[in-house]
């Protein structure tokens, strides 16, 4: 049990005399930015890569999908490892993997080497967010804070979601000026800085007990069979989704064959990697995952779908298309921190759903003859969606996740987001399968409007969100996590100390 400490005691541990001084938060922010930047910056490099390597442009899509797939599997895995082995150790390992991926990609001579680099980058960048949430939660508990540290969560949101939209214009300028290899090489100086900051400023993990941290003991504590099964069926699911609208039977069969025994195993394990029973009992957390997937479906559809449309139907250059989306990232960054500092959930999530609906209706009105200001306006609206959904869902995650499972829960939060992202790519390939046209863009807008309506219903009908915001306004302490089963918690603690 964690005993709250005074502000003075917590302050003494931090050079800035605060529980969350800049020495703790800066490396976390830099690490949180690596995954979204690498997710989006590659978009402007695909055509130059295809040209230099003499491959079809469509073949380079593997560079996008490989990072998403690696991230979808690695995020919750990194979170579980952070809970068991220590968040700082896992964070540093992730940074080193990103550095290695930057080197391999920068020197890559074929598509296979570049794909390996993207997988390394995907795995490495996946460590940052769940490790940051573990460190933030532990620091808040040590400082005796009942409410979520809104300012810090806002900083994570800015570093994460806002940089997604900044990636394309940065990528356009970087690739245009220095060549496509810098879409990989840029990771080298950034990770070098992040590594130095993390080594110097992040609090050290407790020493590992050598007697109880052999391979078998650690494998049991992290539920290695559950992780491997999760990786197998998630990989098959992603491959299946990416093949739509054509039905690929082999990945579908692999998904079923891998998922059935894995789910059975997880349901019978005392401390599973993916706690299906706990998620079913924790409706607030399940709805948070679903809202995140649906909203990111909209945001990424705008980022990639509209970028394709602007280049192919509107005739804009790669750099100009990237700059058109810059307002999206700017608005998201400007709104994230002040929203997060208030620790609200329901209000931002309602705003996210409404603006997603409005932005989708705006897409229905765009044509290849629309003025640039109309495109920028749609980008601005989705910038509000980006900020409010990230803040609302991230705070909801912090409150709903069991404290001892915040790493895994944060990783799964990102995994559901990646599923939304992958579905957005599938959606784009479907609506533009006969060519990038205004009709395809309008079909995209209709689907996004339906997704926005679903997010709105998930939010306004959720009574727990209303109670949480009401408790905050009346000064009643918020429960940071739903009660867990006492027997199961005792078993989990026993296993963690075994």
ChimeraX attribute file (.defattr): number of C-alpha atoms within 10 A of each C-alpha:
attribute: neighborCount
match mode: 1-to-1
recipient: residues
	/A:1	4
	/A:2	9
	/A:3	9
	/A:4	15
	/A:5	14
	/A:6	12
	/A:7	15
	/A:8	12
	/A:9	15
	/A:10	19
	/A:11	17
	/A:12	12
	/A:13	13
	/A:14	17
	/A:15	14
	/A:16	13
	/A:17	15
	/A:18	18
	/A:19	24
	/A:20	21
	/A:21	15
	/A:22	17
	/A:23	18
	/A:24	25
	/A:25	21
	/A:26	19
	/A:27	24
	/A:28	27
	/A:29	23
	/A:30	21
	/A:31	30
	/A:32	27
	/A:33	23
	/A:34	27
	/A:35	28
	/A:36	21
	/A:37	25
	/A:38	26
	/A:39	22
	/A:40	24
	/A:41	26
	/A:42	25
	/A:43	25
	/A:44	26
	/A:45	24
	/A:46	20
	/A:47	17
	/A:48	16
	/A:49	21
	/A:50	17
	/A:51	11
	/A:52	11
	/A:53	12
	/A:54	11
	/A:55	14
	/A:56	13
	/A:57	13
	/A:58	10
	/A:59	11
	/A:60	21
	/A:61	15
	/A:62	16
	/A:63	21
	/A:64	21
	/A:65	21
	/A:66	22
	/A:67	25
	/A:68	25
	/A:69	25
	/A:70	23
	/A:71	28
	/A:72	28
	/A:73	26
	/A:74	24
	/A:75	29
	/A:76	29
	/A:77	29
	/A:78	30
	/A:79	34
	/A:80	31
	/A:81	23
	/A:82	28
	/A:83	22
	/A:84	17
	/A:85	20
	/A:86	20
	/A:87	29
	/A:88	23
	/A:89	18
	/A:90	22
	/A:91	29
	/A:92	22
	/A:93	17
	/A:94	26
	/A:95	29
	/A:96	20
	/A:97	21
	/A:98	30
	/A:99	25
	/A:100	19
	/A:101	28
	/A:102	27
	/A:103	18
	/A:104	21
	/A:105	27
	/A:106	21
	/A:107	15
	/A:108	17
	/A:109	12
	/A:110	15
	/A:111	19
	/A:112	13
	/A:113	16
	/A:114	24
	/A:115	23
	/A:116	18
	/A:117	27
	/A:118	29
	/A:119	24
	/A:120	26
	/A:121	32
	/A:122	31
	/A:123	28
	/A:124	30
	/A:125	32
	/A:126	34
	/A:127	34
	/A:128	31
	/A:129	30
	/A:130	32
	/A:131	34
	/A:132	28
	/A:133	26
	/A:134	25
	/A:135	25
	/A:136	23
	/A:137	20
	/A:138	16
	/A:139	18
	/A:140	19
	/A:141	18
	/A:142	18
	/A:143	22
	/A:144	17
	/A:145	16
	/A:146	13
	/A:147	17
	/A:148	22
	/A:149	21
	/A:150	21
	/A:151	18
	/A:152	22
	/A:153	26
	/A:154	26
	/A:155	22
	/A:156	29
	/A:157	28
	/A:158	27
	/A:159	23
	/A:160	23
	/A:161	27
	/A:162	28
	/A:163	28
	/A:164	27
	/A:165	31
	/A:166	23
	/A:167	23
	/A:168	32
	/A:169	23
	/A:170	21
	/A:171	27
	/A:172	25
	/A:173	17
	/A:174	20
	/A:175	20
	/A:176	16
	/A:177	10
	/A:178	10
	/A:179	15
	/A:180	23
	/A:181	20
	/A:182	21
	/A:183	26
	/A:184	26
	/A:185	18
	/A:186	17
	/A:187	24
	/A:188	20
	/A:189	12
	/A:190	16
	/A:191	23
	/A:192	15
	/A:193	14
	/A:194	22
	/A:195	21
	/A:196	12
	/A:197	17
	/A:198	25
	/A:199	15
	/A:200	13
	/A:201	16
	/A:202	20
	/A:203	16
	/A:204	13
	/A:205	13
	/A:206	10
	/A:207	8
	/A:208	12
	/A:209	10
	/A:210	7
	/A:211	8
	/A:212	13
	/A:213	15
	/A:214	11
	/A:215	9
	/A:216	10
	/A:217	15
	/A:218	17
	/A:219	15
	/A:220	15
	/A:221	23
	/A:222	22
	/A:223	22
	/A:224	16
	/A:225	16
	/A:226	24
	/A:227	21
	/A:228	16
	/A:229	21
	/A:230	22
	/A:231	20
	/A:232	18
	/A:233	23
	/A:234	22
	/A:235	20
	/A:236	23
	/A:237	21
	/A:238	22
	/A:239	20
	/A:240	21
	/A:241	21
	/A:242	20
	/A:243	15
	/A:244	14
	/A:245	13
	/A:246	10
	/A:247	12
	/A:248	14
	/A:249	11
	/A:250	11
	/A:251	19
	/A:252	18
	/A:253	15
	/A:254	17
	/A:255	22
	/A:256	14
	/A:257	15
	/A:258	19
	/A:259	20
	/A:260	12
	/A:261	13
	/A:262	20
	/A:263	17
	/A:264	12
	/A:265	16
	/A:266	21
	/A:267	16
	/A:268	10
	/A:269	14
	/A:270	17
	/A:271	20
	/A:272	23
	/A:273	24
	/A:274	23
	/A:275	19
	/A:276	14
	/A:277	12
	/A:278	18
	/A:279	15
	/A:280	11
	/A:281	14
	/A:282	18
	/A:283	15
	/A:284	21
	/A:285	25
	/A:286	17
	/A:287	19
	/A:288	21
	/A:289	23
	/A:290	19
	/A:291	28
	/A:292	24
	/A:293	25
	/A:294	24
	/A:295	27
	/A:296	26
	/A:297	25
	/A:298	29
	/A:299	26
	/A:300	23
	/A:301	25
	/A:302	26
	/A:303	23
	/A:304	18
	/A:305	23
	/A:306	24
	/A:307	24
	/A:308	22
	/A:309	23
	/A:310	24
	/A:311	17
	/A:312	15
	/A:313	18
	/A:314	21
	/A:315	13
	/A:316	16
	/A:317	14
	/A:318	23
	/A:319	19
	/A:320	18
	/A:321	24
	/A:322	26
	/A:323	19
	/A:324	26
	/A:325	27
	/A:326	25
	/A:327	20
	/A:328	29
	/A:329	24
	/A:330	19
	/A:331	20
	/A:332	29
	/A:333	26
	/A:334	15
	/A:335	19
	/A:336	29
	/A:337	21
	/A:338	15
	/A:339	20
	/A:340	28
	/A:341	17
	/A:342	14
	/A:343	24
	/A:344	25
	/A:345	26
	/A:346	25
	/A:347	17
	/A:348	23
	/A:349	28
	/A:350	21
	/A:351	19
	/A:352	29
	/A:353	28
	/A:354	20
	/A:355	22
	/A:356	31
	/A:357	26
	/A:358	18
	/A:359	28
	/A:360	26
	/A:361	17
	/A:362	18
	/A:363	25
	/A:364	18
	/A:365	14
	/A:366	18
	/A:367	19
	/A:368	14
	/A:369	9
	/A:370	11
	/A:371	11
	/A:372	11
	/A:373	10
	/A:374	15
	/A:375	19
	/A:376	17
	/A:377	17
	/A:378	24
	/A:379	27
	/A:380	23
	/A:381	23
	/A:382	29
	/A:383	30
	/A:384	27
	/A:385	30
	/A:386	32
	/A:387	31
	/A:388	29
	/A:389	30
	/A:390	30
	/A:391	32
	/A:392	27
	/A:393	24
	/A:394	26
	/A:395	22
	/A:396	26
	/A:397	24
	/A:398	23
	/A:399	22
	/A:400	22
	/A:401	23
	/A:402	20
	/A:403	17
	/A:404	17
	/A:405	16
	/A:406	30
	/A:407	32
	/A:408	28
	/A:409	29
	/A:410	26
	/A:411	28
	/A:412	22
	/A:413	26
	/A:414	24
	/A:415	26
	/A:416	20
	/A:417	23
	/A:418	24
	/A:419	24
	/A:420	24
	/A:421	24
	/A:422	26
	/A:423	23
	/A:424	27
	/A:425	21
	/A:426	17
	/A:427	23
	/A:428	23
	/A:429	19
	/A:430	17
	/A:431	18
	/A:432	19
	/A:433	12
	/A:434	9
	/A:435	14
	/A:436	21
	/A:437	19
	/A:438	20
	/A:439	15
	/A:440	19
	/A:441	26
	/A:442	20
	/A:443	18
	/A:444	25
	/A:445	24
	/A:446	16
	/A:447	15
	/A:448	27
	/A:449	23
	/A:450	15
	/A:451	23
	/A:452	26
	/A:453	16
	/A:454	16
	/A:455	26
	/A:456	21
	/A:457	14
	/A:458	18
	/A:459	25
	/A:460	15
	/A:461	10
	/A:462	15
	/A:463	12
	/A:464	13
	/A:465	20
	/A:466	16
	/A:467	13
	/A:468	21
	/A:469	18
	/A:470	15
	/A:471	14
	/A:472	15
	/A:473	11
	/A:474	8
	/A:475	9
	/A:476	11
	/A:477	12
	/A:478	16
	/A:479	13
	/A:480	18
	/A:481	19
	/A:482	17
	/A:483	12
	/A:484	12
	/A:485	9
	/A:486	9
	/A:487	9
	/A:488	13
	/A:489	15
	/A:490	12
	/A:491	13
	/A:492	17
	/A:493	12
	/A:494	10
	/A:495	14
	/A:496	17
	/A:497	10
	/A:498	13
